[in-house]
Amino acid sequence: MQDVEDSAWVQKLPDLSVVRGAEDPLARFKEHAQRTPHKVLVLAESAGRREPCSTSCAPAT
């Protein structure tokens, strides 16, 4: 996507896939969320999917 590389509005995201079986399956996502200067919006398609995500992505206290 060459036209995206120079865009100030749109940038391609890095690989944020979940690595099942890993010690921290959401490590790629968490690293991106910590490094980006932008807000991150996470959507879940159901309450059942929201709970594990909100637990795993909760900020450290």
N, C-alpha and C positions, 0 to 999 in steps of 0.2 A: 504494500500500500504506500507507494511513493508520495502520493498527494497528501497523506496524513502526516508524514514525517516532518513537514515544514509548517503544519497548521498550529496556530496558537490556540485554537478552540478544541481540537480533537487530537488525541494521542492514543496510540495502540497500547493496551495494557500488557504487562508482563504475564507470564504463565502463572495463574493463580489457582490452579487445580488442586483439589484435595488429594492427598497421598494416603490412601487407606492403608492401615497397618503400620504407619509410621508412628514414632513416639508422639509427635505433634502433627496430626494430619492437616491442620490449618496453618502451618508455619509459613508457607508462601504468602498467603493472604495477610497474615499478621505482620509480616515484614513489610509488605507493601503499605499497609495501613499506617504503620509507624513512620515510614520514610516519606510518604507523600505530604506535601504541604496543603493538600486539598481535603475537604470533608469526604467521608466515605459513607455511602448509603448501602445498607444490607437489607435485602428483601427476602422474605420467606413466603412460600406459597400456601402454607397452612400453619396453624398454631403448633402442631406436632413437629414441624421442621424448625419453627422459631425457637423453641426451648433449647435444643442442643446448640444452636448457633449463638443464642444470647449468653449461654453459659461459657462456651468456648471463646467467644470474642469479647467478653467483659474486660474492662480495663483492670490492670493490676492495682491493688490498693497498698 
